[in-house]
Amino acid sequence: MHRREIQEAVDRVVCSGWYLMGAELSRFESSYADFIQSRHCVGVGNGLDALTLIYRAYIELGRLAPGDEVIVPANTYIASILAVTACGLVPVLVEPDPDTLQIDGNLIERHVTERTRSVMIVHLYGRCAYTHQIADVCRRHGLLLVEDNAQAHGCRFEGRMTGALGDAAGHSFYPTKNLGALGDAGAVTTDDDQLAEVVRALRNYGASRKYVFDYEGRNSRMDEVQAAVLNVRLAYLEEENAIRRAHAECYNAIICHPLVRLPKAMPKEGDVFHIFPVFCDRRDALRDFLAKQGVETQVHYPIPPHRQRCFAGWREMQLPVTERIHDTELSLPIGPELKKEEVLYVARTINDFPG
């Protein structure tokens, strides 16, 4: 989508001869900060780096220390957890609410210990995970609230953008995201001046200025090509999210198969439907049936983080709500390039599933 404008933007970068830390990045950082309603936006290499650099910066500022606990959703993509473990912090997995599919606010407080220092919420599937209840728990216990906004660009909570609800947020602009680049790219948003300053240094080898290294940083810089592409696509984000919402409304109105469970409806303003998940105990059979009818689907995600080999020590964890979601989830086509008749075809084909 927007091929001509994107080609022109890329050509502009190529002709400029400036490929890193230039005008396109500055423009995107300013525009996205305005969009999110955040004081700072710091472009980085990808979404995992965005979250990791937030926690690294908090450690450098003395607000966290290795060994501190971070409460994270059990139902999430593994990057959310990798950002925590990469900083020597301890993830504490909390089950989701089976209706909202987001971290269960009723369970968070019972997992708070004397070592807990942060809560990470993940706006999974493009649905808002933030609640007043979660914010209140963080305030009462003095916990940093970090948002994983990788799947929720443009999502809102009571008029405020996700990505500007907590203390800091990590964003991914992987090509398939609602706001996607042509490769890997990410960003950190925050109102915290000190945090933004440290993240800016950490993304650039730890340099506070050229050849002066205050931290052991990394190379995690959003390049000018990706920033230029995002500058084009940001202008269309609200329009494309509205199309996603219309597709979701169509699915919710039409799908009525007794074996297929739909996600609980949320306020229309909020969701941006990066993913439209449905749930079926015969998920694989449904997926095969749809494929034979020409409907491509995905599974997000077949194996939950605590069952992954890299976290072998967690395999004895009992997280039945998370496991059921991962065993039954199927993602339907939802992108803005879809036509209404195609969405109707998908919904009606699901209703024809013989079960």
Buried (B, 14 or more C-beta within 10 A) or exposed (E): EBEEBBEEBBEBBEEEEEEBBBBBBEBBBEBBBEBBBBEBBBBBBBBBBBBBBBBBBBBBEEBBEEEBBBBBBBBBBBBBBBBBBBBBBBBBBBBBBBEBBBBBBEBBBEBBEEEBBBBBBBBBBBBBBBBEEBBEBBEEBEBBBBBBBBBBBBBBBEEBBBBBBBBBBBBBBBEEBBBBBBBBBBBBBBBBEEBBBBBBBBBBBBBBEEEEEBBEBBEBBBBBBBBBBBBBBBEBBEEBBEBBBBBBBBBBEBBEBEBBBBBEEBEEEBBBBBBBBBBBEBBEBBBEBBEEEEBEBBBBBEEBBBBBEEBEEBEEBEBEBBBBBBBBBBBBBBBBEBEEEBBBBBBEBBEEBEE
